[in-house]
């Protein structure tokens, strides 16, 4: 009586994982330093010294019963208060501890937020290009994910398509800014307009429509980018955060849900998350990790390497003749492929040991993603290879 | 459009939590040392020095990118292998890494196991007295929990009631041994007979029936107790473990699913868990905690205090005249109340600052649970108070 739904999912393959495995295998043949592996979005900088020092101090000095004791199901009260205070300081919000729910990273945050504000059968809209895991995150909750086609001009929102797809079954809209895979941050103008449409549709349909904002790249924003705090613009909003990128702690699975204090039922959403977690087997992130992260709440790893890498790649790609929108943050760039079939394009790139991810799974065919969370020295070495590839395979002249 | 199912759950109150809060408040009035708080099942011994030393060493010496890097969704391969090897050594099993799935404690393990082997609408049977969180764990997965009445003679299984309740919709049986709240370990004879009934029913109904074994108290077994490893007795079995009690790390949320290599689809169940985790927002326990626990896999905290406390309480309770079955493990004891209404009984005990949990929520009315994971000195001081309570309120003579 094995569950067939989950068993069938085993047949699905992750193209990103396949490419990453290919890169590792190829690295064993020719040396990994010779594989230009742009496949995986894994932070390439260490966590802060402050985090490491705090974990060591805590384990040396604190009572083990305190640091390893059960956390309340919503998270350790002091940690929730510290998160709220930090957000208030940085973004001029008025969160209190009761609006914060500690989670196992952004995935855990989205799993709870989606269940809070939808019932099975409801629709959630997201915008292409989008992180493909949104599919299982949403669909296995019982809600249905629908994808608004991309605005390929600048990867802001395609509002025409969005308004067309809005209907009374839409219970939530899921945004990701700065965006994986496009690297684009939604501008103040985009978020204002999104809020305006959603306010209008709430009135038209006579029910709440929640804005779920997935923000793991919030701290990786480049010079000049307009990347406002989404929650400020729309009352019925829930922010989903992860420290995996800002503190380079992806394996520690630590993040939170922050409920806009002006949202409908703002006072019960975090408590509901606690009930949801009873049903899905989540019971807080690690207590010691909660405590250590709260102690270094406003620190970030040295994230400047991502901007350095972005500028190197953006300059090279535009020089070669790629059509590409300059990223405002993250560690991704999303150029148009040099032929219609992005899979064919990325396959050809493999011959040059360039590992690029075709965009089909991101809901926006014809593009490719480069995850430039790698050494700057390797980015530099990859540029002549990119040039050779474009010249030999596509006759690009530059 | 707040989800009403979860919102309604907010009205439910946890009697254990209420009693624990009462004990804390009362402690502020009269000093917590004067409150005999037997409400909460929180380990009362520190984690092992070996664990603390390993966490410190790792953070001092290892590359942060390694210890905090993304864990594969099934858990770190070396950790899974270490768990398998340890179980094989200790219980004569033949697990391989591919049978192990790392989880956020036993709650996470059960959430995955239940979804693997049931579909919505299927029944799962468990045996009273039972851990009340099984309700949300099972029911929010879409399966339905049914509770087989207790065998109050010895708190082994009530086989007559079990056979009556078995039907073709039963997809799994969920056991917890040693048991919260009874403290009883199922004997070899009990587990043999359980396996025999289940084998027979599998044949009769023509489908698999899985045995899900919840084993957080596996390492807390007292002298003379017959507490065999459940999985050895039944092929279609899944063991759900947590290190929260054995290593006293409840807040770290670390455990695993171990799939019997002889189960139907044994090779895909752990991989299915990885797919399920995409849908419920679980993405592995903390990477550094996984690594540290694996390094000290066969260690346990000093658990002997629980047996000391149990013997003190068992002797006192029987001397006073309570009807009580001697626990074989855990840190719980489950005597019969001195009146039919266990809530009234526990309310009267509060006057003596004895905090006892009535058994109604455990599916076995008329009893009470004492969680004796507290200082032995306090257990000793509580005995004259128990005597006074029984004498004054119920005229017990001893």
HADDOCK unambig.tbl for C-alpha pairs under 7 A between the chains (distance, minus, plus):
assign (segid A and resid 1 and name CA) (segid B and resid 117 and name CA) 5.65 0.50 0.50
assign (segid A and resid 1 and name CA) (segid B and resid 118 and name CA) 6.43 0.50 0.50
assign (segid A and resid 1 and name CA) (segid B and resid 171 and name CA) 6.66 0.50 0.50
assign (segid A and resid 1 and name CA) (segid B and resid 207 and name CA) 6.50 0.50 0.50
assign (segid A and resid 1 and name CA) (segid B and resid 208 and name CA) 5.54 0.50 0.50
assign (segid A and resid 2 and name CA) (segid B and resid 116 and name CA) 5.87 0.50 0.50
assign (segid A and resid 2 and name CA) (segid B and resid 117 and name CA) 4.55 0.50 0.50
assign (segid A and resid 2 and name CA) (segid B and resid 118 and name CA) 6.56 0.50 0.50
assign (segid A and resid 3 and name CA) (segid B and resid 115 and name CA) 6.93 0.50 0.50
assign (segid A and resid 3 and name CA) (segid B and resid 116 and name CA) 5.39 0.50 0.50
assign (segid A and resid 3 and name CA) (segid B and resid 117 and name CA) 5.50 0.50 0.50
assign (segid A and resid 3 and name CA) (segid B and resid 118 and name CA) 5.72 0.50 0.50
assign (segid A and resid 3 and name CA) (segid B and resid 119 and name CA) 5.75 0.50 0.50
assign (segid A and resid 6 and name CA) (segid B and resid 272 and name CA) 5.86 0.50 0.50
assign (segid A and resid 6 and name CA) (segid B and resid 275 and name CA) 6.28 0.50 0.50
assign (segid A and resid 6 and name CA) (segid B and resid 276 and name CA) 6.49 0.50 0.50
assign (segid A and resid 7 and name CA) (segid B and resid 272 and name CA) 6.04 0.50 0.50
assign (segid A and resid 9 and name CA) (segid B and resid 275 and name CA) 6.71 0.50 0.50
assign (segid A and resid 10 and name CA) (segid B and resid 272 and name CA) 6.88 0.50 0.50
assign (segid A and resid 46 and name CA) (segid B and resid 64 and name CA) 5.66 0.50 0.50
assign (segid A and resid 46 and name CA) (segid B and resid 65 and name CA) 5.55 0.50 0.50
assign (segid A and resid 47 and name CA) (segid B and resid 64 and name CA) 6.42 0.50 0.50
assign (segid A and resid 52 and name CA) (segid B and resid 59 and name CA) 6.16 0.50 0.50
assign (segid A and resid 56 and name CA) (segid B and resid 56 and name CA) 5.32 0.50 0.50
assign (segid A and resid 56 and name CA) (segid B and resid 59 and name CA) 6.79 0.50 0.50
assign (segid A and resid 59 and name CA) (segid B and resid 52 and name CA) 6.14 0.50 0.50
assign (segid A and resid 59 and name CA) (segid B and resid 56 and name CA) 6.79 0.50 0.50
assign (segid A and resid 64 and name CA) (segid B and resid 46 and name CA) 5.67 0.50 0.50
assign (segid A and resid 64 and name CA) (segid B and resid 47 and name CA) 6.44 0.50 0.50
assign (segid A and resid 65 and name CA) (segid B and resid 46 and name CA) 5.57 0.50 0.50
assign (segid A and resid 68 and name CA) (segid B and resid 249 and name CA) 5.15 0.50 0.50
assign (segid A and resid 68 and name CA) (segid B and resid 250 and name CA) 6.17 0.50 0.50
assign (segid A and resid 68 and name CA) (segid B and resid 251 and name CA) 4.70 0.50 0.50
assign (segid A and resid 68 and name CA) (segid B and resid 252 and name CA) 6.03 0.50 0.50
assign (segid A and resid 69 and name CA) (segid B and resid 249 and name CA) 6.66 0.50 0.50
assign (segid A and resid 69 and name CA) (segid B and resid 250 and name CA) 5.59 0.50 0.50
assign (segid A and resid 69 and name CA) (segid B and resid 251 and name CA) 4.66 0.50 0.50
assign (segid A and resid 70 and name CA) (segid B and resid 250 and name CA) 5.17 0.50 0.50
assign (segid A and resid 70 and name CA) (segid B and resid 251 and name CA) 4.05 0.50 0.50
assign (segid A and resid 71 and name CA) (segid B and resid 251 and name CA) 5.56 0.50 0.50
assign (segid A and resid 104 and name CA) (segid B and resid 282 and name CA) 6.72 0.50 0.50
assign (segid A and resid 107 and name CA) (segid B and resid 281 and name CA) 4.94 0.50 0.50
assign (segid A and resid 108 and name CA) (segid B and resid 281 and name CA) 4.12 0.50 0.50
assign (segid A and resid 108 and name CA) (segid B and resid 282 and name CA) 5.89 0.50 0.50
assign (segid A and resid 111 and name CA) (segid B and resid 280 and name CA) 5.86 0.50 0.50
assign (segid A and resid 111 and name CA) (segid B and resid 281 and name CA) 4.95 0.50 0.50
assign (segid A and resid 115 and name CA) (segid B and resid 3 and name CA) 6.93 0.50 0.50
assign (segid A and resid 116 and name CA) (segid B and resid 2 and name CA) 5.85 0.50 0.50
assign (segid A and resid 116 and name CA) (segid B and resid 3 and name CA) 5.38 0.50 0.50
assign (segid A and resid 117 and name CA) (segid B and resid 1 and name CA) 5.63 0.50 0.50
assign (segid A and resid 117 and name CA) (segid B and resid 2 and name CA) 4.52 0.50 0.50
assign (segid A and resid 117 and name CA) (segid B and resid 3 and name CA) 5.47 0.50 0.50
assign (segid A and resid 118 and name CA) (segid B and resid 1 and name CA) 6.42 0.50 0.50
assign (segid A and resid 118 and name CA) (segid B and resid 2 and name CA) 6.54 0.50 0.50
assign (segid A and resid 118 and name CA) (segid B and resid 3 and name CA) 5.70 0.50 0.50
assign (segid A and resid 119 and name CA) (segid B and resid 3 and name CA) 5.76 0.50 0.50
assign (segid A and resid 136 and name CA) (segid B and resid 278 and name CA) 5.93 0.50 0.50
assign (segid A and resid 136 and name CA) (segid B and resid 279 and name CA) 5.14 0.50 0.50
assign (segid A and resid 137 and name CA) (segid B and resid 278 and name CA) 6.06 0.50 0.50
assign (segid A and resid 137 and name CA) (segid B and resid 279 and name CA) 4.79 0.50 0.50
assign (segid A and resid 137 and name CA) (segid B and resid 280 and name CA) 6.88 0.50 0.50
assign (segid A and resid 137 and name CA) (segid B and resid 281 and name CA) 6.77 0.50 0.50
assign (segid A and resid 140 and name CA) (segid B and resid 279 and name CA) 4.87 0.50 0.50
assign (segid A and resid 141 and name CA) (segid B and resid 279 and name CA) 6.63 0.50 0.50
assign (segid A and resid 171 and name CA) (segid B and resid 1 and name CA) 6.65 0.50 0.50
assign (segid A and resid 207 and name CA) (segid B and resid 1 and name CA) 6.51 0.50 0.50
assign (segid A and resid 208 and name CA) (segid B and resid 1 and name CA) 5.53 0.50 0.50
assign (segid A and resid 249 and name CA) (segid B and resid 68 and name CA) 5.14 0.50 0.50
assign (segid A and resid 249 and name CA) (segid B and resid 69 and name CA) 6.65 0.50 0.50
assign (segid A and resid 250 and name CA) (segid B and resid 68 and name CA) 6.17 0.50 0.50
assign (segid A and resid 250 and name CA) (segid B and resid 69 and name CA) 5.60 0.50 0.50
assign (segid A and resid 250 and name CA) (segid B and resid 70 and name CA) 5.19 0.50 0.50
assign (segid A and resid 251 and name CA) (segid B and resid 68 and name CA) 4.69 0.50 0.50
assign (segid A and resid 251 and name CA) (segid B and resid 69 and name CA) 4.66 0.50 0.50
assign (segid A and resid 251 and name CA) (segid B and resid 70 and name CA) 4.04 0.50 0.50
assign (segid A and resid 251 and name CA) (segid B and resid 71 and name CA) 5.55 0.50 0.50
assign (segid A and resid 251 and name CA) (segid B and resid 286 and name CA) 5.82 0.50 0.50
assign (segid A and resid 251 and name CA) (segid B and resid 287 and name CA) 4.88 0.50 0.50
assign (segid A and resid 252 and name CA) (segid B and resid 68 and name CA) 6.02 0.50 0.50
assign (segid A and resid 252 and name CA) (segid B and resid 286 and name CA) 4.22 0.50 0.50
assign (segid A and resid 252 and name CA) (segid B and resid 287 and name CA) 5.57 0.50 0.50
assign (segid A and resid 252 and name CA) (segid B and resid 288 and name CA) 7.00 0.50 0.50
assign (segid A and resid 253 and name CA) (segid B and resid 286 and name CA) 5.94 0.50 0.50
assign (segid A and resid 272 and name CA) (segid B and resid 6 and name CA) 5.86 0.50 0.50
assign (segid A and resid 272 and name CA) (segid B and resid 7 and name CA) 6.03 0.50 0.50
assign (segid A and resid 272 and name CA) (segid B and resid 10 and name CA) 6.87 0.50 0.50
assign (segid A and resid 275 and name CA) (segid B and resid 6 and name CA) 6.28 0.50 0.50
assign (segid A and resid 275 and name CA) (segid B and resid 9 and name CA) 6.70 0.50 0.50
assign (segid A and resid 276 and name CA) (segid B and resid 6 and name CA) 6.47 0.50 0.50
assign (segid A and resid 278 and name CA) (segid B and resid 136 and name CA) 5.93 0.50 0.50
assign (segid A and resid 278 and name CA) (segid B and resid 137 and name CA) 6.04 0.50 0.50
assign (segid A and resid 279 and name CA) (segid B and resid 136 and name CA) 5.15 0.50 0.50
assign (segid A and resid 279 and name CA) (segid B and resid 137 and name CA) 4.78 0.50 0.50
assign (segid A and resid 279 and name CA) (segid B and resid 140 and name CA) 4.88 0.50 0.50
assign (segid A and resid 279 and name CA) (segid B and resid 141 and name CA) 6.61 0.50 0.50
assign (segid A and resid 280 and name CA) (segid B and resid 111 and name CA) 5.86 0.50 0.50
assign (segid A and resid 280 and name CA) (segid B and resid 137 and name CA) 6.88 0.50 0.50
assign (segid A and resid 280 and name CA) (segid B and resid 280 and name CA) 5.84 0.50 0.50
assign (segid A and resid 281 and name CA) (segid B and resid 107 and name CA) 4.94 0.50 0.50
assign (segid A and resid 281 and name CA) (segid B and resid 108 and name CA) 4.11 0.50 0.50
assign (segid A and resid 281 and name CA) (segid B and resid 111 and name CA) 4.93 0.50 0.50
assign (segid A and resid 281 and name CA) (segid B and resid 137 and name CA) 6.78 0.50 0.50
assign (segid A and resid 282 and name CA) (segid B and resid 104 and name CA) 6.71 0.50 0.50
assign (segid A and resid 282 and name CA) (segid B and resid 108 and name CA) 5.87 0.50 0.50
assign (segid A and resid 282 and name CA) (segid B and resid 282 and name CA) 6.48 0.50 0.50
assign (segid A and resid 286 and name CA) (segid B and resid 251 and name CA) 5.81 0.50 0.50
assign (segid A and resid 286 and name CA) (segid B and resid 252 and name CA) 4.23 0.50 0.50
assign (segid A and resid 286 and name CA) (segid B and resid 253 and name CA) 5.94 0.50 0.50
assign (segid A and resid 286 and name CA) (segid B and resid 286 and name CA) 6.72 0.50 0.50
assign (segid A and resid 287 and name CA) (segid B and resid 251 and name CA) 4.88 0.50 0.50
assign (segid A and resid 287 and name CA) (segid B and resid 252 and name CA) 5.59 0.50 0.50
assign (segid A and resid 288 and name CA) (segid B and resid 252 and name CA) 7.00 0.50 0.50
